[in-house]
């Protein structure tokens, strides 16, 4: 069945806009080459997109021959602004960009555990509004939020989760209430996987599992370029995975006794202590992630003295990775989060070697390349995709 003329135009326009988003400004001739469309069809879509205020002439190609064919067309980046928030247990970070991702404003704010729900929500919402004003008078179109916890796949809302601050859910609802923008929320680990797929270490590999190694443990499942969230939004809750060697089992409300008890930051700090690499008395409550990151880096720099600790860390991570590989066979596991980034390729290589001895399924292990900023990048990509779907959909 052939597409109607209006459908064909919409498809061609989206194709051209996607290329301009990906490659930057292009001439009509370059659009013709990249799209495979005829010269008249490209001329029509350029005129149509320009009249709709979606693209504009941004310069010339530098060719010797000047004229209409040398015009460079680019997306109107200032048509709308986007925002992304990374909501953590004790802080929130925000960035505001144009449609092409150029940073216009950014800020961060600590929110202590003793802050009440109402004041915490107000402070976080005010942070976003302040950044939006600093970015200029263009309105926000879409806001992407990354937060710990489960996202209900049916409603897209952050679910109530034991151990997570109540202000997280309150913030999402408040922003949806007071902003004219589209507000989207997603699990932080899932957003990190989106960012690594589009801009980081998983680029070019559309099937992989990302292990988020930080204060807590999480995983994101990416199959054929799509996030798999599970029936209840809990795909990747690997912290609850029962594992040997922890002296118990996790419960429905507590991941103690699961993989978290082997590979979470607190567990790695305890392991470092047994190897004489860390004095637990110097680690403040809530500061386990920073201590684990510093210890992993120090062990890598120490060479041979740090090897016993690194070997056991790799053994633990390989155990969780083997469980994932045996069920999903993703072919690639990405070590992300603060600890995964600190370990880098050296830790990833150790995990891959140990995993190869545990599983018959060939699984590459890579280090994430975006570090702790992956969540914010993923939230921004989500906001940009939403804006692109809405703004770059030509009318019939």
BALOBA-1460 file (C-alpha; in Angstrom, 3 decimals):
// residues 396
<rec num="1" residu="x" x="0.000" y="0.000" z="0.000"/>
<rec num="2" residu="x" x="1.479" y="3.317" z="-1.080"/>
<rec num="3" residu="x" x="1.682" y="6.204" z="1.361"/>
<rec num="4" residu="x" x="-0.572" y="9.191" z="0.737"/>
<rec num="5" residu="x" x="1.144" y="12.379" z="-0.503"/>
<rec num="6" residu="x" x="0.760" y="14.024" z="2.930"/>
<rec num="7" residu="x" x="2.218" y="10.982" z="4.701"/>
<rec num="8" residu="x" x="5.106" y="10.832" z="2.243"/>
<rec num="9" residu="x" x="5.830" y="14.520" z="2.843"/>
<rec num="10" residu="x" x="5.817" y="14.017" z="6.611"/>
<rec num="11" residu="x" x="8.190" y="11.051" z="6.319"/>
<rec num="12" residu="x" x="10.568" y="12.979" z="4.062"/>
<rec num="13" residu="x" x="10.491" y="16.033" z="6.299"/>
<rec num="14" residu="x" x="11.270" y="13.981" z="9.403"/>
<rec num="15" residu="x" x="14.107" y="12.263" z="7.545"/>
<rec num="16" residu="x" x="15.630" y="15.602" z="6.558"/>
<rec num="17" residu="x" x="15.192" y="17.080" z="10.042"/>
<rec num="18" residu="x" x="16.800" y="14.025" z="11.591"/>
<rec num="19" residu="x" x="19.825" y="14.417" z="9.321"/>
<rec num="20" residu="x" x="20.154" y="18.088" z="10.209"/>
<rec num="21" residu="x" x="19.923" y="17.187" z="13.889"/>
<rec num="22" residu="x" x="22.600" y="14.524" z="13.495"/>
<rec num="23" residu="x" x="25.044" y="16.155" z="11.082"/>
<rec num="24" residu="x" x="24.426" y="19.870" z="11.502"/>
<rec num="25" residu="x" x="23.807" y="22.295" z="8.614"/>
<rec num="26" residu="x" x="23.622" y="20.783" z="5.110"/>
<rec num="27" residu="x" x="23.112" y="22.110" z="1.610"/>
<rec num="28" residu="x" x="20.183" y="21.024" z="-0.542"/>
<rec num="29" residu="x" x="22.599" y="18.914" z="-2.578"/>
<rec num="30" residu="x" x="23.870" y="17.195" z="0.560"/>
<rec num="31" residu="x" x="20.298" y="16.555" z="1.700"/>
<rec num="32" residu="x" x="19.600" y="15.006" z="-1.698"/>
<rec num="33" residu="x" x="22.603" y="12.702" z="-1.322"/>
<rec num="34" residu="x" x="21.831" y="11.726" z="2.267"/>
<rec num="35" residu="x" x="18.095" y="11.153" z="1.760"/>
<rec num="36" residu="x" x="18.160" y="9.645" z="-1.727"/>
<rec num="37" residu="x" x="15.280" y="11.934" z="-2.681"/>
<rec num="38" residu="x" x="14.975" y="13.729" z="-5.985"/>
<rec num="39" residu="x" x="16.121" y="17.321" z="-6.405"/>
<rec num="40" residu="x" x="12.553" y="18.694" z="-6.762"/>
<rec num="41" residu="x" x="11.405" y="16.774" z="-3.663"/>
<rec num="42" residu="x" x="14.284" y="18.193" z="-1.624"/>
<rec num="43" residu="x" x="13.569" y="21.693" z="-2.908"/>
<rec num="44" residu="x" x="9.927" y="21.333" z="-1.855"/>
<rec num="45" residu="x" x="10.751" y="20.075" z="1.632"/>
<rec num="46" residu="x" x="13.340" y="22.815" z="2.196"/>
<rec num="47" residu="x" x="10.756" y="25.437" z="1.260"/>
<rec num="48" residu="x" x="8.086" y="23.765" z="3.376"/>
<rec num="49" residu="x" x="10.280" y="23.423" z="6.476"/>
<rec num="50" residu="x" x="11.527" y="26.968" z="6.120"/>
<rec num="51" residu="x" x="7.985" y="28.350" z="5.888"/>
<rec num="52" residu="x" x="7.078" y="26.370" z="9.013"/>
<rec num="53" residu="x" x="9.934" y="28.012" z="10.922"/>
<rec num="54" residu="x" x="11.736" y="24.727" z="11.460"/>
<rec num="55" residu="x" x="14.880" y="25.386" z="9.405"/>
<rec num="56" residu="x" x="16.714" y="28.476" z="8.211"/>
<rec num="57" residu="x" x="19.712" y="29.464" z="6.123"/>
<rec num="58" residu="x" x="22.705" y="29.536" z="8.476"/>
<rec num="59" residu="x" x="25.542" y="30.186" z="6.024"/>
<rec num="60" residu="x" x="27.168" y="28.960" z="2.834"/>
<rec num="61" residu="x" x="29.071" y="25.782" z="2.100"/>
<rec num="62" residu="x" x="32.290" y="27.476" z="1.046"/>
<rec num="63" residu="x" x="32.105" y="26.100" z="-2.467"/>
<rec num="64" residu="x" x="33.720" y="28.135" z="-5.195"/>
<rec num="65" residu="x" x="30.416" y="28.529" z="-6.953"/>
<rec num="66" residu="x" x="28.102" y="30.754" z="-4.928"/>
<rec num="67" residu="x" x="24.344" y="30.949" z="-5.172"/>
<rec num="68" residu="x" x="21.289" y="28.999" z="-4.022"/>
<rec num="69" residu="x" x="23.110" y="25.663" z="-4.163"/>
<rec num="70" residu="x" x="25.687" y="26.886" z="-1.634"/>
<rec num="71" residu="x" x="23.134" y="27.731" z="1.064"/>
<rec num="72" residu="x" x="23.495" y="25.789" z="4.276"/>
<rec num="73" residu="x" x="20.247" y="24.894" z="6.015"/>
<rec num="74" residu="x" x="20.109" y="24.253" z="9.747"/>
<rec num="75" residu="x" x="17.495" y="23.651" z="12.417"/>
<rec num="76" residu="x" x="16.163" y="26.767" z="14.142"/>
<rec num="77" residu="x" x="17.801" y="25.958" z="17.473"/>
<rec num="78" residu="x" x="16.128" y="28.783" z="19.364"/>
<rec num="79" residu="x" x="12.585" y="27.747" z="18.496"/>
<rec num="80" residu="x" x="12.247" y="26.266" z="21.996"/>
<rec num="81" residu="x" x="14.327" y="25.426" z="25.050"/>
<rec num="82" residu="x" x="14.778" y="22.073" z="26.758"/>
<rec num="83" residu="x" x="15.623" y="21.210" z="30.351"/>
<rec num="84" residu="x" x="16.969" y="18.140" z="32.105"/>
<rec num="85" residu="x" x="17.100" y="17.333" z="35.813"/>
<rec num="86" residu="x" x="19.153" y="14.711" z="37.605"/>
<rec num="87" residu="x" x="17.380" y="14.077" z="40.903"/>
<rec num="88" residu="x" x="19.552" y="12.314" z="43.483"/>
<rec num="89" residu="x" x="18.928" y="11.298" z="47.087"/>
<rec num="90" residu="x" x="20.498" y="14.511" z="48.385"/>
<rec num="91" residu="x" x="20.733" y="16.884" z="45.440"/>
<rec num="92" residu="x" x="19.310" y="18.016" z="42.128"/>
<rec num="93" residu="x" x="21.162" y="19.222" z="39.020"/>
<rec num="94" residu="x" x="19.633" y="21.047" z="36.068"/>
<rec num="95" residu="x" x="20.720" y="22.058" z="32.584"/>
<rec num="96" residu="x" x="18.817" y="24.129" z="30.007"/>
<rec num="97" residu="x" x="19.721" y="23.949" z="26.312"/>
<rec num="98" residu="x" x="18.454" y="24.934" z="22.897"/>
<rec num="99" residu="x" x="17.053" y="22.359" z="20.468"/>
<rec num="100" residu="x" x="20.530" y="21.398" z="19.280"/>
<rec num="101" residu="x" x="21.843" y="20.774" z="22.775"/>
<rec num="102" residu="x" x="23.912" y="23.927" z="23.274"/>
<rec num="103" residu="x" x="24.023" y="24.629" z="27.032"/>
<rec num="104" residu="x" x="22.358" y="27.915" z="27.957"/>
<rec num="105" residu="x" x="22.228" y="27.589" z="31.755"/>
<rec num="106" residu="x" x="23.069" y="25.004" z="34.398"/>
<rec num="107" residu="x" x="23.003" y="24.782" z="38.177"/>
<rec num="108" residu="x" x="22.945" y="22.328" z="41.082"/>
<rec num="109" residu="x" x="21.604" y="22.349" z="44.607"/>
<rec num="110" residu="x" x="22.172" y="20.075" z="47.628"/>
<rec num="111" residu="x" x="19.003" y="19.023" z="49.430"/>
<rec num="112" residu="x" x="19.704" y="17.512" z="52.822"/>
<rec num="113" residu="x" x="17.859" y="14.541" z="54.230"/>
<rec num="114" residu="x" x="16.409" y="16.725" z="56.991"/>
<rec num="115" residu="x" x="14.676" y="19.012" z="54.475"/>
<rec num="116" residu="x" x="10.893" y="18.627" z="54.564"/>
<rec num="117" residu="x" x="9.021" y="17.435" z="51.487"/>
<rec num="118" residu="x" x="7.373" y="20.782" z="50.753"/>
<rec num="119" residu="x" x="10.527" y="22.916" z="51.071"/>
<rec num="120" residu="x" x="12.568" y="20.362" z="49.086"/>
<rec num="121" residu="x" x="10.042" y="20.378" z="46.237"/>
<rec num="122" residu="x" x="9.924" y="24.177" z="46.193"/>
<rec num="123" residu="x" x="13.718" y="24.540" z="46.202"/>
<rec num="124" residu="x" x="14.152" y="22.063" z="43.352"/>
<rec num="125" residu="x" x="11.346" y="23.613" z="41.276"/>
<rec num="126" residu="x" x="12.755" y="27.102" z="41.871"/>
<rec num="127" residu="x" x="16.173" y="25.897" z="40.712"/>
<rec num="128" residu="x" x="14.706" y="24.833" z="37.380"/>
<rec num="129" residu="x" x="12.706" y="28.036" z="36.983"/>
<rec num="130" residu="x" x="15.792" y="30.135" z="37.746"/>
<rec num="131" residu="x" x="17.866" y="28.264" z="35.161"/>
<rec num="132" residu="x" x="15.081" y="28.638" z="32.591"/>
<rec num="133" residu="x" x="15.010" y="32.405" z="33.146"/>
<rec num="134" residu="x" x="18.786" y="32.619" z="32.887"/>
<rec num="135" residu="x" x="18.622" y="30.809" z="29.537"/>
<rec num="136" residu="x" x="16.495" y="33.561" z="28.020"/>
<rec num="137" residu="x" x="12.867" y="34.370" z="27.201"/>
<rec num="138" residu="x" x="12.247" y="31.341" z="24.964"/>
<rec num="139" residu="x" x="9.755" y="29.018" z="26.697"/>
<rec num="140" residu="x" x="10.604" y="25.521" z="27.855"/>
<rec num="141" residu="x" x="9.041" y="22.918" z="25.618"/>
<rec num="142" residu="x" x="10.079" y="19.651" z="27.268"/>
<rec num="143" residu="x" x="11.676" y="18.689" z="30.586"/>
<rec num="144" residu="x" x="13.346" y="15.315" z="31.147"/>
<rec num="145" residu="x" x="13.835" y="14.080" z="34.705"/>
<rec num="146" residu="x" x="16.061" y="11.239" z="35.842"/>
<rec num="147" residu="x" x="15.344" y="9.812" z="39.296"/>
<rec num="148" residu="x" x="16.015" y="6.630" z="41.252"/>
<rec num="149" residu="x" x="13.088" y="4.266" z="41.661"/>
<rec num="150" residu="x" x="10.538" y="2.567" z="39.446"/>
<rec num="151" residu="x" x="8.569" y="4.260" z="36.699"/>
<rec num="152" residu="x" x="5.075" y="2.865" z="36.144"/>
<rec num="153" residu="x" x="5.027" y="1.918" z="32.432"/>
<rec num="154" residu="x" x="1.253" y="2.389" z="32.271"/>
<rec num="155" residu="x" x="1.201" y="5.959" z="33.625"/>
<rec num="156" residu="x" x="4.778" y="7.169" z="33.203"/>
<rec num="157" residu="x" x="4.778" y="8.252" z="36.860"/>
<rec num="158" residu="x" x="7.425" y="7.713" z="39.505"/>
<rec num="159" residu="x" x="6.183" y="5.010" z="41.868"/>
<rec num="160" residu="x" x="6.351" y="5.145" z="45.638"/>
<rec num="161" residu="x" x="9.519" y="3.339" z="46.697"/>
<rec num="162" residu="x" x="10.770" y="2.419" z="50.148"/>
<rec num="163" residu="x" x="13.903" y="4.315" z="51.087"/>
<rec num="164" residu="x" x="13.505" y="7.112" z="48.538"/>
<rec num="165" residu="x" x="12.642" y="10.700" z="49.573"/>
<rec num="166" residu="x" x="8.986" y="11.693" z="49.252"/>
<rec num="167" residu="x" x="10.026" y="14.951" z="47.581"/>
<rec num="168" residu="x" x="11.042" y="13.070" z="44.432"/>
<rec num="169" residu="x" x="7.426" y="12.186" z="43.631"/>
<rec num="170" residu="x" x="6.271" y="15.570" z="44.822"/>
<rec num="171" residu="x" x="8.698" y="17.361" z="42.506"/>
<rec num="172" residu="x" x="7.473" y="15.560" z="39.406"/>
<rec num="173" residu="x" x="3.847" y="16.353" z="40.227"/>
<rec num="174" residu="x" x="4.663" y="19.987" z="41.055"/>
<rec num="175" residu="x" x="6.562" y="20.565" z="37.811"/>
<rec num="176" residu="x" x="3.738" y="18.997" z="35.826"/>
<rec num="177" residu="x" x="1.332" y="21.341" z="37.608"/>
<rec num="178" residu="x" x="3.204" y="24.622" z="37.298"/>
<rec num="179" residu="x" x="5.021" y="24.316" z="33.970"/>
<rec num="180" residu="x" x="3.408" y="24.640" z="30.532"/>
<rec num="181" residu="x" x="6.131" y="22.279" z="29.290"/>
<rec num="182" residu="x" x="5.889" y="18.535" z="28.743"/>
<rec num="183" residu="x" x="7.433" y="16.853" z="31.829"/>
<rec num="184" residu="x" x="8.832" y="13.338" z="31.393"/>
<rec num="185" residu="x" x="10.369" y="11.178" z="34.127"/>
<rec num="186" residu="x" x="12.492" y="8.050" z="33.737"/>
<rec num="187" residu="x" x="14.632" y="5.853" z="35.935"/>
<rec num="188" residu="x" x="18.161" y="7.260" z="36.193"/>
<rec num="189" residu="x" x="19.866" y="4.037" z="35.084"/>
<rec num="190" residu="x" x="17.653" y="3.782" z="32.009"/>
<rec num="191" residu="x" x="18.553" y="7.342" z="31.062"/>
<rec num="192" residu="x" x="22.247" y="6.583" z="31.461"/>
<rec num="193" residu="x" x="21.796" y="3.715" z="28.997"/>
<rec num="194" residu="x" x="20.047" y="6.027" z="26.521"/>
<rec num="195" residu="x" x="22.930" y="8.493" z="26.762"/>
<rec num="196" residu="x" x="25.608" y="5.812" z="26.358"/>
<rec num="197" residu="x" x="23.743" y="4.426" z="23.335"/>
<rec num="198" residu="x" x="23.383" y="7.771" z="21.589"/>
<rec num="199" residu="x" x="26.578" y="9.551" z="22.630"/>
<rec num="200" residu="x" x="28.817" y="7.224" z="24.636"/>
<rec num="201" residu="x" x="30.484" y="3.842" z="24.875"/>
<rec num="202" residu="x" x="27.508" y="1.887" z="23.472"/>
<rec num="203" residu="x" x="27.265" y="3.934" z="20.285"/>
<rec num="204" residu="x" x="26.919" y="1.526" z="17.394"/>
<rec num="205" residu="x" x="25.791" y="-1.313" z="19.666"/>
<rec num="206" residu="x" x="22.008" y="-1.405" z="20.085"/>
<rec num="207" residu="x" x="21.832" y="-4.449" z="22.393"/>
<rec num="208" residu="x" x="23.560" y="-4.298" z="25.771"/>
<rec num="209" residu="x" x="22.985" y="-4.204" z="29.516"/>
<rec num="210" residu="x" x="24.258" y="-1.263" z="31.522"/>
<rec num="211" residu="x" x="25.250" y="-1.860" z="35.146"/>
<rec num="212" residu="x" x="25.001" y="1.301" z="37.234"/>
<rec num="213" residu="x" x="27.578" y="1.086" z="40.005"/>
<rec num="214" residu="x" x="27.214" y="3.772" z="42.612"/>
<rec num="215" residu="x" x="25.710" y="4.236" z="46.042"/>
<rec num="216" residu="x" x="23.174" y="1.675" z="44.882"/>
<rec num="217" residu="x" x="23.126" y="-0.881" z="42.093"/>
<rec num="218" residu="x" x="20.904" y="-0.886" z="39.051"/>
<rec num="219" residu="x" x="20.790" y="-2.148" z="35.499"/>
<rec num="220" residu="x" x="19.229" y="-1.003" z="32.243"/>
<rec num="221" residu="x" x="18.273" y="-3.441" z="29.513"/>
<rec num="222" residu="x" x="18.643" y="-2.186" z="25.941"/>
<rec num="223" residu="x" x="17.507" y="-4.637" z="23.258"/>
<rec num="224" residu="x" x="17.512" y="-3.713" z="19.576"/>
<rec num="225" residu="x" x="17.912" y="-0.060" z="20.470"/>
<rec num="226" residu="x" x="14.888" y="0.004" z="22.796"/>
<rec num="227" residu="x" x="14.711" y="0.154" z="26.573"/>
<rec num="228" residu="x" x="12.956" y="-2.832" z="28.102"/>
<rec num="229" residu="x" x="11.260" y="-1.696" z="31.284"/>
<rec num="230" residu="x" x="9.347" y="-4.841" z="32.218"/>
<rec num="231" residu="x" x="5.707" y="-5.346" z="33.144"/>
<rec num="232" residu="x" x="5.935" y="-3.175" z="36.261"/>
<rec num="233" residu="x" x="8.863" y="-0.964" z="35.290"/>
<rec num="234" residu="x" x="11.269" y="-3.063" z="37.331"/>
<rec num="235" residu="x" x="13.451" y="-4.611" z="34.641"/>
<rec num="236" residu="x" x="17.029" y="-4.137" z="35.802"/>
<rec num="237" residu="x" x="16.427" y="-4.084" z="39.558"/>
<rec num="238" residu="x" x="19.552" y="-6.179" z="39.869"/>
<rec num="239" residu="x" x="20.247" y="-5.000" z="43.407"/>
<rec num="240" residu="x" x="17.576" y="-7.507" z="44.493"/>
<rec num="241" residu="x" x="19.209" y="-10.388" z="42.600"/>
<rec num="242" residu="x" x="19.860" y="-13.222" z="45.099"/>
<rec num="243" residu="x" x="23.551" y="-14.117" z="45.082"/>
<rec num="244" residu="x" x="25.739" y="-16.464" z="47.106"/>
<rec num="245" residu="x" x="28.109" y="-15.211" z="49.760"/>
<rec num="246" residu="x" x="25.978" y="-12.559" z="51.443"/>
<rec num="247" residu="x" x="24.458" y="-14.599" z="54.262"/>
<rec num="248" residu="x" x="20.807" y="-13.968" z="53.496"/>
<rec num="249" residu="x" x="18.160" y="-13.143" z="50.930"/>
<rec num="250" residu="x" x="16.651" y="-9.839" z="49.833"/>
<rec num="251" residu="x" x="13.050" y="-9.019" z="50.678"/>
<rec num="252" residu="x" x="10.327" y="-7.174" z="48.824"/>
<rec num="253" residu="x" x="11.278" y="-3.953" z="50.614"/>
<rec num="254" residu="x" x="15.020" y="-4.372" z="51.189"/>
<rec num="255" residu="x" x="17.762" y="-5.410" z="48.754"/>
<rec num="256" residu="x" x="20.138" y="-6.364" z="51.589"/>
<rec num="257" residu="x" x="21.147" y="-9.938" z="50.839"/>
<rec num="258" residu="x" x="21.005" y="-9.302" z="47.088"/>
<rec num="259" residu="x" x="23.629" y="-8.232" z="44.560"/>
<rec num="260" residu="x" x="23.575" y="-4.787" z="46.202"/>
<rec num="261" residu="x" x="25.220" y="-6.359" z="49.253"/>
<rec num="262" residu="x" x="28.125" y="-7.487" z="47.076"/>
<rec num="263" residu="x" x="28.623" y="-4.586" z="44.696"/>
<rec num="264" residu="x" x="27.077" y="-1.468" z="46.236"/>
<rec num="265" residu="x" x="29.411" y="1.266" z="47.426"/>
<rec num="266" residu="x" x="29.046" y="0.313" z="51.093"/>
<rec num="267" residu="x" x="29.972" y="-3.292" z="50.267"/>
<rec num="268" residu="x" x="33.016" y="-2.165" z="48.281"/>
<rec num="269" residu="x" x="34.113" y="0.019" z="51.188"/>
<rec num="270" residu="x" x="33.905" y="-2.965" z="53.533"/>
<rec num="271" residu="x" x="35.888" y="-5.019" z="51.034"/>
<rec num="272" residu="x" x="38.523" y="-2.291" z="50.791"/>
<rec num="273" residu="x" x="38.757" y="-2.267" z="54.574"/>
<rec num="274" residu="x" x="39.498" y="-6.007" z="54.687"/>
<rec num="275" residu="x" x="42.320" y="-5.414" z="52.195"/>
<rec num="276" residu="x" x="43.762" y="-2.605" z="54.296"/>
<rec num="277" residu="x" x="42.971" y="0.038" z="51.693"/>
<rec num="278" residu="x" x="40.371" y="2.022" z="53.630"/>
<rec num="279" residu="x" x="39.630" y="2.972" z="57.212"/>
<rec num="280" residu="x" x="35.850" y="2.716" z="57.575"/>
<rec num="281" residu="x" x="35.952" y="5.174" z="60.468"/>
<rec num="282" residu="x" x="36.824" y="7.913" z="57.977"/>
<rec num="283" residu="x" x="33.763" y="7.234" z="55.790"/>
<rec num="284" residu="x" x="30.779" y="9.375" z="56.704"/>
<rec num="285" residu="x" x="27.223" y="8.137" z="56.374"/>
<rec num="286" residu="x" x="26.164" y="8.657" z="52.777"/>
<rec num="287" residu="x" x="29.755" y="9.118" z="51.686"/>
<rec num="288" residu="x" x="30.346" y="5.502" z="50.674"/>
<rec num="289" residu="x" x="30.167" y="6.218" z="46.953"/>
<rec num="290" residu="x" x="32.942" y="8.811" z="47.051"/>
<rec num="291" residu="x" x="35.057" y="6.516" z="49.219"/>
<rec num="292" residu="x" x="34.526" y="3.548" z="46.878"/>
<rec num="293" residu="x" x="35.444" y="5.659" z="43.845"/>
<rec num="294" residu="x" x="38.620" y="6.944" z="45.509"/>
<rec num="295" residu="x" x="39.620" y="3.439" z="46.604"/>
<rec num="296" residu="x" x="39.129" y="1.903" z="43.155"/>
<rec num="297" residu="x" x="41.214" y="4.662" z="41.592"/>
<rec num="298" residu="x" x="43.930" y="4.291" z="44.239"/>
<rec num="299" residu="x" x="44.039" y="0.513" z="43.768"/>
<rec num="300" residu="x" x="44.488" y="0.911" z="40.007"/>
<rec num="301" residu="x" x="47.281" y="3.427" z="40.533"/>
<rec num="302" residu="x" x="48.979" y="1.236" z="43.142"/>
<rec num="303" residu="x" x="49.679" y="-1.577" z="40.717"/>
<rec num="304" residu="x" x="50.453" y="-4.946" z="42.298"/>
<rec num="305" residu="x" x="49.409" y="-3.992" z="45.866"/>
<rec num="306" residu="x" x="45.923" y="-3.113" z="44.606"/>
<rec num="307" residu="x" x="45.420" y="-6.302" z="42.594"/>
<rec num="308" residu="x" x="43.842" y="-8.508" z="45.307"/>
<rec num="309" residu="x" x="41.155" y="-5.902" z="45.927"/>
<rec num="310" residu="x" x="40.522" y="-5.319" z="42.214"/>
<rec num="311" residu="x" x="40.349" y="-9.057" z="41.547"/>
<rec num="312" residu="x" x="37.649" y="-9.508" z="44.156"/>
<rec num="313" residu="x" x="35.730" y="-6.489" z="42.857"/>
<rec num="314" residu="x" x="35.886" y="-7.998" z="39.358"/>
<rec num="315" residu="x" x="34.734" y="-11.379" z="40.713"/>
<rec num="316" residu="x" x="31.704" y="-9.751" z="42.302"/>
<rec num="317" residu="x" x="30.764" y="-7.759" z="39.215"/>
<rec num="318" residu="x" x="31.246" y="-10.814" z="37.021"/>
<rec num="319" residu="x" x="28.785" y="-12.728" z="39.204"/>
<rec num="320" residu="x" x="26.000" y="-10.244" z="38.516"/>
<rec num="321" residu="x" x="27.007" y="-9.945" z="34.872"/>
<rec num="322" residu="x" x="26.904" y="-13.729" z="34.439"/>
<rec num="323" residu="x" x="23.346" y="-13.827" z="35.772"/>
<rec num="324" residu="x" x="22.318" y="-11.139" z="33.276"/>
<rec num="325" residu="x" x="24.138" y="-12.845" z="30.404"/>
<rec num="326" residu="x" x="22.595" y="-16.232" z="31.120"/>
<rec num="327" residu="x" x="19.078" y="-14.806" z="30.770"/>
<rec num="328" residu="x" x="19.462" y="-12.101" z="28.121"/>
<rec num="329" residu="x" x="22.671" y="-12.924" z="26.231"/>
<rec num="330" residu="x" x="23.169" y="-9.214" z="25.428"/>
<rec num="331" residu="x" x="26.697" y="-9.661" z="24.079"/>
<rec num="332" residu="x" x="27.836" y="-6.536" z="25.914"/>
<rec num="333" residu="x" x="27.779" y="-5.285" z="29.503"/>
<rec num="334" residu="x" x="28.561" y="-1.643" z="30.213"/>
<rec num="335" residu="x" x="29.995" y="-0.633" z="33.615"/>
<rec num="336" residu="x" x="28.653" y="2.836" z="34.357"/>
<rec num="337" residu="x" x="27.963" y="5.068" z="37.342"/>
<rec num="338" residu="x" x="30.624" y="6.663" z="39.498"/>
<rec num="339" residu="x" x="32.376" y="3.392" z="40.382"/>
<rec num="340" residu="x" x="32.213" y="1.985" z="36.838"/>
<rec num="341" residu="x" x="33.649" y="5.220" z="35.463"/>
<rec num="342" residu="x" x="36.419" y="5.217" z="38.082"/>
<rec num="343" residu="x" x="37.369" y="1.634" z="37.214"/>
<rec num="344" residu="x" x="37.408" y="2.465" z="33.509"/>
<rec num="345" residu="x" x="38.695" y="0.062" z="30.858"/>
<rec num="346" residu="x" x="41.095" y="-1.574" z="33.335"/>
<rec num="347" residu="x" x="38.302" y="-2.793" z="35.603"/>
<rec num="348" residu="x" x="36.109" y="-3.670" z="32.611"/>
<rec num="349" residu="x" x="38.881" y="-5.893" z="31.218"/>
<rec num="350" residu="x" x="39.177" y="-7.726" z="34.537"/>
<rec num="351" residu="x" x="35.421" y="-8.307" z="34.681"/>
<rec num="352" residu="x" x="35.359" y="-9.531" z="31.079"/>
<rec num="353" residu="x" x="38.142" y="-12.020" z="31.768"/>
<rec num="354" residu="x" x="36.391" y="-13.361" z="34.876"/>
<rec num="355" residu="x" x="33.032" y="-13.483" z="33.098"/>
<rec num="356" residu="x" x="34.519" y="-15.492" z="30.230"/>
<rec num="357" residu="x" x="35.552" y="-18.150" z="32.751"/>
<rec num="358" residu="x" x="32.049" y="-18.261" z="34.272"/>
<rec num="359" residu="x" x="29.787" y="-18.178" z="31.222"/>
<rec num="360" residu="x" x="29.845" y="-19.920" z="27.825"/>
<rec num="361" residu="x" x="28.161" y="-16.851" z="26.302"/>
<rec num="362" residu="x" x="30.695" y="-14.469" z="24.806"/>
<rec num="363" residu="x" x="30.118" y="-11.115" z="26.477"/>
<rec num="364" residu="x" x="32.146" y="-7.983" z="25.931"/>
<rec num="365" residu="x" x="32.514" y="-5.707" z="28.953"/>
<rec num="366" residu="x" x="33.026" y="-2.014" z="28.358"/>
<rec num="367" residu="x" x="33.432" y="0.997" z="30.620"/>
<rec num="368" residu="x" x="30.859" y="3.747" z="30.260"/>
<rec num="369" residu="x" x="32.354" y="6.919" z="28.829"/>
<rec num="370" residu="x" x="29.950" y="9.581" z="30.113"/>
<rec num="371" residu="x" x="30.584" y="9.157" z="33.834"/>
<rec num="372" residu="x" x="28.239" y="10.661" z="36.376"/>
<rec num="373" residu="x" x="26.839" y="13.039" z="33.759"/>
<rec num="374" residu="x" x="25.175" y="10.224" z="31.837"/>
<rec num="375" residu="x" x="21.847" y="10.633" z="33.645"/>
<rec num="376" residu="x" x="21.600" y="14.336" z="32.823"/>
<rec num="377" residu="x" x="22.574" y="13.647" z="29.209"/>
<rec num="378" residu="x" x="19.952" y="10.915" z="28.942"/>
<rec num="379" residu="x" x="17.272" y="13.182" z="30.412"/>
<rec num="380" residu="x" x="18.208" y="15.876" z="27.913"/>
<rec num="381" residu="x" x="18.038" y="13.420" z="24.997"/>
<rec num="382" residu="x" x="14.576" y="12.342" z="26.177"/>
<rec num="383" residu="x" x="13.407" y="15.953" z="26.326"/>
<rec num="384" residu="x" x="14.891" y="16.673" z="22.902"/>
<rec num="385" residu="x" x="13.210" y="13.645" z="21.344"/>
<rec num="386" residu="x" x="9.858" y="14.723" z="22.775"/>
<rec num="387" residu="x" x="10.287" y="18.249" z="21.457"/>
<rec num="388" residu="x" x="11.379" y="16.996" z="18.071"/>
<rec num="389" residu="x" x="8.333" y="14.744" z="17.824"/>
<rec num="390" residu="x" x="6.041" y="17.649" z="18.638"/>
<rec num="391" residu="x" x="7.726" y="20.571" z="16.876"/>
<rec num="392" residu="x" x="9.156" y="18.803" z="13.859"/>
<rec num="393" residu="x" x="5.966" y="17.053" z="12.819"/>
<rec num="394" residu="x" x="4.799" y="18.997" z="9.771"/>
<rec num="395" residu="x" x="1.067" y="19.426" z="9.418"/>
<rec num="396" residu="x" x="-0.753" y="17.484" z="6.723"/>
